[in-house]
Amino acid sequence: MIFRQLFDKTSSTYTYLLASRPGGEALIVDPVLDNVPLYLRLIGELGLRLLKAVDTHAHADHITGLGALRDSTRCITVMGEQAGVDTVSMRVADGDTIDIEGLSLRALYTPGHTDDSYCFAMADRVFTGDTLLIRGSGRTDFQNGDARAAYDSIFNKLLKLPDDTLVYPAHDYKGETVSTIGEERRFNPRLHVRSAEEYAALMADLKLAKPQMMDVAVPANRKVGLDQAELAAAGLSLEPSEISGRLPLKDMLLVDLRDDGERARTGIIPGSLHAPYGELPHFLRSGGILAELARASGRRLVFYCAFGERSALAVKAAMEAGLPPPLNLRGGIDAWRKAGGPLERVAG
């Protein structure tokens, strides 16, 4: 496995780059905007293809690199379903998995530091964001933080992991790089409490100054979505209401770009094809199934995903591959469901 821990000195933020092999798909956790050139250089040097970029929560001490990485690599942006951002490509809930080639991360909803905080666990390690730090824990006094919720997240989720689980936090201010669940249980002074009330009292007594970047970072990090209006202005998008009442479509092919887990959770549009976004270059190339279907059937491709971001990127990729201009289903399955469009369960 390729694993890189990268450090931003300004915000003391750790970013993590993972891949199962050189030349394979990659995933990045908690990227910082100022360091995007470094990430892109490293990804290029290792021959990786960045498939997913993940934030553990809406950060207050730096501006996220999600949007810049999406714009540079067309990767899938991922956050928890509680995140109050305008849009990301993929939202996860507690227990969902984030998968790339050869690697899988399990999402753990861990509110407390903020109300949208997640940790992401693998077999031998956990990325704890700001929920659990090395010999510390994330503050709970802003962004809908809740010390009692943080106590529950730490004691009833993270500390239930095996003691030898490696702990990789989003920040460290003392030069530490990694710990374990067992070490934190024994040596973390904030965990030596007997109740949620005692933990809440401890956190309330910290009286910390607000992060220097908070007034800039929080608003910026809530605006990471791709603007789909550009495609609409070019006549390359559809509103769900334009087609939801006339299925099956004789002149269009609906193409679902979401992962299997997303499809199972929310259902699919009847009659749609499945072409996972991560495999899109293969489907669009000459001889690929989407390229051949578009050519042979004469029907226009309509891409959809969860919120319209992946499908907007897919429209651009398809046109660059020489396909007839496809369409983006604006707002994705989320907008389709809200408009009352029909859905069916995934077979099997």
Helices and strands as residue ranges (DSSP letters): E 2-8, E 13-19, E 25-29, G 33-35, H 36-45, E 49-54, H 66-73, E 76-80, E 90-92, E 97-100, E 103-109, E 118-121, E 125-129, E 132-133, E 136-137, H 147-156, G 158-160, E 166-169, E 179-180, H 181-187, G 189-191, H 196-204, H 214-221, H 229-233, E 237-238, G 240-242, E 252-256, H 260-266, E 273-274, G 277-279, H 280-284, H 289-297, E 300-304, H 309-320, E 327-329, H 332-338
